[in-house]
Amino acid sequence: MSHGHDPRKVLASAGYSIEDWSPVTSGESGAAVFRDEDATRYAKCVPAAEAAALKTEHDRVQWLAGRRVPGPQVLDWHSGEAGALLITTAVPGVPADQLSATDLRAAWEHIADAVRGLHALPAQNCPFDRGLDMMVPLARDVVGRDAVNPEFLSVEQQHTPPHELLARLEPEIARMLAYEAADTVVCHGDLCLPNIVVDPETLKVSGFIDLGRLGTADRYADLSLLLANAREAWEDEEQALAADTLFAARYGLALDRDRLDFYLHLDPLTWG
């Protein structure tokens, strides 16, 4: 928990009793996440200094809940001197990273369908932006502050200075902006397996969670993270390539490896 932030005070200031909630995890920065006793609601608490960032997540959850894409619903929002609090419905099921490789393989086409459904939302109606005009300056800022988390980098990149990793991407930006302009969709923004909840019985997607980065971008901003993250779940390279092929066929596109690589290498430089 950062800055001595006490989430119990945030819950209490909004009229909730800490006894009714159990801690789940500490999220990015100073966020603390709790689940209620019957696991139907989640509470995310942040220090007052981070209230604006949590409000952007509130707005995204609320916006997506009005579309035909499964996800959480906002139940309550509170912001004050003690901090800010977002309460949402729990999405029933298990995060996809908790599935066995066999079950993930069985869920994989359903995941492709759900991602395609999200990306099919009319991008012009989405008020949130996470395109390159926003993400590249963010990466420059994070790298400039020497704030890149090495754990987010791939093993082969962990020994390369982040400013060098960013310099490798710079010559590609103009070309990627042209792709983005021609192919902007509503992206999840952090589309990895823990943020895709699956019904363990049917193996269909119950919903997308952790929507703080949702916004319009090149679809490859999502696809790069999902395919790379799923690679860790498959048993070998052959299975991973087969999964990529199956996903692409079900989603309905031929994978562009240059775009996959660009976004996969940009993303870790934007968290800091």
Secondary structure, DSSP 8 states (H G I E B T S, - for coil): -GGG--HHHHHHHTT--GGGEEEEEE-STT-EEEEETTSSEEEEEE-GGGHHHHHHHHHHHHHHHTTTS----EEEEEEETTEEEEEEE--SSEEGGGS-HHHHHHHHHHHHHHHHHHHTS-GGG---B-SHHHHHHHHHHHHHTT---GGGS-GGGTTS-HHHHHHHHGGGHHHHHHHHHHSEEEE-SS--GGGEEE-TTT--EEEE---TT-EEEETHHHHHHHHHHHHTTSSSHHHHHHHHHHHHHHHT----HHHHHHHHHHGGGG--
